[in-house]
Amino acid sequence: MATAGGGPQDGTRPAPGPPFEETLEAPDLDPGYASWSRRVVAHLLDGAILGSIGVLAAGGLDGAESRVIALTPGLGPSPWLDAPVLWVAALLLLTMQAYVGSTPGKLVVGICVVDLDEERPIGLLRTLGRWVTHVLDSILLVGYVRPLWHPQNQTYADTLLRTVVLQTSTPRPHPWLAGRGTEAWRRPLTFAAGALCLVALAVSCGPSGERTSNEIAPDARRVVLPVSGNLVEGFGKHWG
């Protein structure tokens, strides 16, 4: 029996549409919907990547310490304005999700964003539209916790853009990549994504330098938290 959300009552997904004839890859035959916890972990990993880039763009950990106030909402310019490299990095991650189905964080936890009907990555325009539409999910954060009770684990952005997040790292390829042997490079890409996340976590959680608490503001020792927090408010929380 189908529910109002469009999914069967037992939580399973309807049968996917027929694959393209030129598809040579062998994706998971029946992946389930990604759990909310996996999506949160993927978001945190992607946030660590952007946060570490913000730290490095600030001139390293010492440079980031001097910008704690600037990274605090309402007390200075956003890092997105004075660190254009963040926009470049964010666009690269979005492009990766658009055509591979996963950002580095999503690859590591084994989930991907695909079209509801075709179960393929949705392309750059819809990915950008999904990111913008996440503003609806940010209202009282209801949209972000909606996957906990929605039959298809969808946020409002997922419903509007007709996307779902599946628990697989091998979705059916985007039409542009179909038949191009994506399986040959997906495993190395996953390993590279894991290495990138480890480096990002090391940078984000590393020591804040040798300066003492008398030389820097007390909150400067939590430099990564203001960076990551600002990213969550500005971009990271729209990642979903």
N, C-alpha and C positions, 0 to 999 in steps of 0.2 A: 504494500500500500504506500502510495506517495504522500509525503507531507507537504505543508504549505510552502516550505522552503525549497521544494523541488527535488528532494532526495527521498529515497525509500525509508520507511519507518524503522527498519532494522539497522540503519546506519551504514549499509553497504552502498556502493556507488552503482549507477546504471552502467550498462555495458558501453564501452567507448566506441566511437565511430571507427569505420574501417581505416587502416593506415594507408599512406600513400604507397603506390606500387613501387616507387623507387627507393623506399626505405629498406636499408640492409641491416640496420641495428636491431637488437633483440631487447627491447625495454622490458621492465617488469610487467607481467601480464595483468596483475590486479593489485596495484599498490593501494594502501588505505590513505585516508586523509591524515595529514601531519598533525601531531598532537600540539596543543598550545604550548607545552613546555619546550618542545623542540624549536618552535618558532621563536620563543623568548631567548633561548640559548643562541640561536643563529643571529638574532638581532644584537645580542650583547657582543658576539664575536665581530660582527660587521662594525659595530660601534667602536670596538677596540681598535680596529684597523684605521678608521677615520680619526679617532682620538689620537692615536700614535702619530699619524701624519700631521695632525694639528700641533702636537708637541714638537716634532722635528721641524715643522715650518716656522715655529716660534724661535728656532735657533737652539734646539736641544732642551733638555730638562731645565737648565738654568734659565734659558730664555723664556720657557713656559712659566717658571716661577714668577718672573717679573710681570707676567700678563694675567695673573689670576684675577685681578680686579676687572681687567678688560674682558675676561671671559665670563664674568658674572652678569647675568641678565639685569639690565637697567643701570649698570655702573660703567659701561664702556662699550666700544664697538664690538659687533659680533665677529667671531673668527672667520665667518664666511665672507665678510667684507674685506678683511685685511689679509686673508690667506687664500687667494684664488686657487691654490693647488688643491684645496678641499673640494672645490667644485669639479675640478678635473677628475679627482679620485672618485667622487660620488658618481659622476657620469660614467666612468669606466665600470663601476660596480653595477650600475643600472643597466648598462649595455650588456654586461655579462649575464645578468638575470634575464634580460629581454630575449636573448638568443640561445643561451645554454639552459635557462630555467632556474639557475641558482647563483647567488652571490657566493663569495668564499665561505662565509659563515654557514650558509645553507648547504653547500657541498659537504662541509665537515660533518654536519649533523644528519645529512642524508635526506633533505627535503627539496622540493622545487615548486615554483609557481607556474601553472599551466592554464590553458583555456579549459573552461568547464566541459565543453563538448568534445573537442578534439584531443585534449590532454597533451598539447604541445606548448612550448614557450610562446609568449604572446606578442613578441616584437617590441620595438622601442617605443612607439607612440602609445600603445596601450599600457606599457610599463610606466611611462611618465604620467599618463592619465591616472593610473592606479596610485602612484605616489602622491599626486595632487589630491586625489579623492580621499586619501587617508586623513585629510583634515576633518572629515566627518567622524572618523573613528576617535579623534582626539578630544571630542566633546565629552567631558566627564569620563573619558577613557572607556566609555561603554563599548564602543566598536572594537577596541582591542581585546576585551575579555569576551566578546560575543562568541568566538569559536568554542568556548567552553560549553555552550548549550546549543549552538546551531547544528543541525543534522549534517551539514557539509563542512563544519568548522570554518565558516566564512566570516570575515569582517564585513562591514558595510561596503568598503571599497571593493572587496571580492565580489559581493553580490551585484553591485552596480556595473562592474567591469566584466562580469561573468568569468571569474577566475577561481581556482581552488589551489590549495597548497597540498601536495601529495607527499607521502612518506616514501620517496624514492629519489635516487640521484641519477637515474637513467630513464628520463621521460622519453616519449617519442620526440624526435628532433624537430626543430623549427623547419618549416618548408625550405628555407634557404640552405639548410645544412643537411637535408634528407639525402641519403645515399652517398654522403661524403666521408663515411667511416669515422663518425664521431666517437665511437667506442674506443678507437685506437688512441685518442688523446684525452678522453675523459678521465681515465685513471691517473695519468700524470698530472692532469689539471687538479684533481682532487688532492693529490699529495702536495702539490704546490700551494693550494689553498690552505691546507693544514699547516704547512710551514709558515705561511704568511700570518695566519692567526696566532701561531706560537710567538713569532717575532713581535707582533702587535701587542700581545699580552705582556711580553717581557718588557717592552718599552713603557706600556701603560702602568705596569705594576713595579717598575724599577725604582731604585732610590732616587730621591729628589736632589741629589748632589751632596756636597760636603758642607754646605752652609748650615750654620746652627740656627736654632729658633730665635736667637737674639738678632740675627742678621736678616731674617725674612719674616714675613707675616705668618702667624700660626697656621692659617688655612693654606699656605703655599705648599705644605707637605702633602696636601691632598690635591695636588695640581691636576691629576688625571680626572678626578671626580668633577671639578668644574668644567673641564674640557668635554668629558663624556656627557655630563648633564646638559651642557649647552647644545651638544650635537643631538641629544635625545629630543630637546625642545625644538631644535631647528630642522633637523633632517632625519636623524636616526629613528625617531619615533614614528616616522612615516614609512619606515622600511617594510615592516610587516612581512 
